[in-house]
C-alpha cells in the first residue's frame, strides 16, 4: 500500500481565516514532507519532518505552521494567507528522511484558493 | 548544487507510438537515485519509475523504460505503445541524499 491521503481536496479561504490541511500515511514511513506547487511548475519543498521532528524549514513565512502529531499524521496550519499563496499543496512521505536516497510517495494534494 | 534539466517543455505522440522524454542532471555524487514522476490533470504526483545510480541495468516498468547514461548524466524516459491515459506533465527528479530536486517538467500530449 503506497497511499498518502490529504484532506480537504479543495479549500477556499479569506485572508483573515484560519484553516488546516491534513495528511496521513499508513506505510510506516518516518519522514513526511509539505510541498507547494504552482501551475505548470515543479513542487517546491516547504517543510520536512523526520521521526516527528522538524528537520527542514525552507524559510517559509510564519503564516504557514506545520505540525506532526505522530509519524502517520502531518498538518499544515494556515493563517492570514495572501492571494499569492494560492497553489496546490502536496504532502509526501518516505521511509526515513531526505538525506537518504529514498522514494517519496505523494498524496493527491489540496488545491488552495486565497481570496 | 544539483540541478535537473528537462529541455523539452512540450512533447506530443500519436496513440500506440513510442516517445522519449529527455532529462539531464548535474551532480558530483556517485550514489543517488533518479525518478520519473507523472502528474495528470488531476494533479496527483505518481511515481512512474526509479533508477539507482549504482545499478548498470536500466529500469523497466511495463511500457515505461529508462536509458540511464551515468557518465553522460542523462536519464531519459521511453514510453512504448502510448495510451491516452499517458497524457500528463512528467517530472524528472534526483535524490542524492539531501532533498528531491525536480526538473521543470515536460507536458506530454497523446493524440488519438
Interface residues (C-beta under 8 A of the other chain):
Chain A: X2 X37 X40 X41 X42 X43 X45 X48 X56 X88 X90 X92 X98 X99 X100 X101 X102 X103 X104 X105 X106 X107 X108 X109 X111
Chain B: X31 X32 X33 X35 X37 X42 X43 X44 X45 X46 X47 X50 X52 X89 X91 X95 X96 X97 X98 X99 X100 X102 X103 X104 X105 X107
